[in-house]
Amino acid sequence: MSLLIIGGTGTLGSQIVRQALDSGYEVRCLVRNLRKAKFLREWGADLIKADITKPETLTGAFEGIKVVIDASASRPGDPLPQEAVDLIGKRNLIRTAEVANIQQYISFSIINNEKHLTIPSMKMKYLIENELKNSTVPYTIFQIPAFFQGLIGQYGIPLLEDNEIVVIDETNAVPYIDAQDVAKFALKALRIEATKNEIFQLCGPKPWLSKDIITLCEKLSGQEAKIRVFNVFLINLGRNLTSFFEWSWPIANRLLFIDVFKDLIVSKQESEKVFRVFDTSEEDFSQLDEYFKDYFEKILQDLQKLNFQKPKDLIL
């Protein structure tokens, strides 16, 4: 079977490409920049240059394809506006998929997006979910919170570089998930008919508070973290102030995500749905503490090769 994967150079997309190739699928990646996607070709994927914001470039990419996995998303520093990629571009993909008679379209969204439509990125996820539901394309949507991979830059790297770790004095934990696990579910969905026209909430097996992640990193690295805590009241005040000024709207939007994590709760019914349809359990999900343990072991081994002095109280 040939798969068309969009967003193959990203955190999730690259995991899907790698696992799909390892599973024997023929993989075609739609990319805007062939140079940046060179590593995908080296892995064994076919690359086709196209731009999801330009629908006339998409037809050729869909030829001979029955399954589309869309892991694309706008990124910081992207020359294109977020709306061009996350709304207009994805609408172009869905309409092209209808014409191409795609048999399954796998998409990724953010959990609880329908509760936070004042946040532009959440509203766009909500609109695209509805676009798929109202299309003629059989879809599978995975709603996820945040990836393990993003925590390295937030906690691991600042700690090792002796920089401040910036956190919010939150009271609600986040069930982070490994992008590799999400990729596994996406590919498994291709073999399960019951996943078509369904939405699944994928979350990690354990919710984590910032303070618990910091404690874990300190234990694994043998270093004490420098922490700067932002008060939620002051952040909400700042959000209200910045919303008055057009130039500060992106700041206000980022602050709004505090509310998203505040009620990021997955019901038992939704979890049991995932376990039942995919014949899986909590034991099949990666653990955040093991992920960080592997990271620190590798980094500290590399540093030791450069004559780095390991802290005496380091625990591995």
Secondary structure, DSSP 8 states (H G I E B T S, - for coil): -EEEEESTTSHHHHHHHHHHHHTT-EEEEEES-TTTTHHHHHHT-EEEE--TT-GGGTHHHHTT--EEEE-----TT-SS-HHIIIIIIHHHHHHHHHHTT-SEEEEEEETTGGG-TTSHHHHHHHHHHHHHHTSSS-EEEEEE--BTHHHIIIIIHHHHTT-EEEEE---S-B--B-HHHHHHHHHHHTT-GGGTTEEEE---SS-B-HHHHHHHHHHHHT---EEEEE-HHHHHHHHHHHTT-GGGHHHHHHHHHHHHHHT----HHHHHHHHHHHT--GGGS--HHHHHHHHHHHHHHHHHHTT----TT---
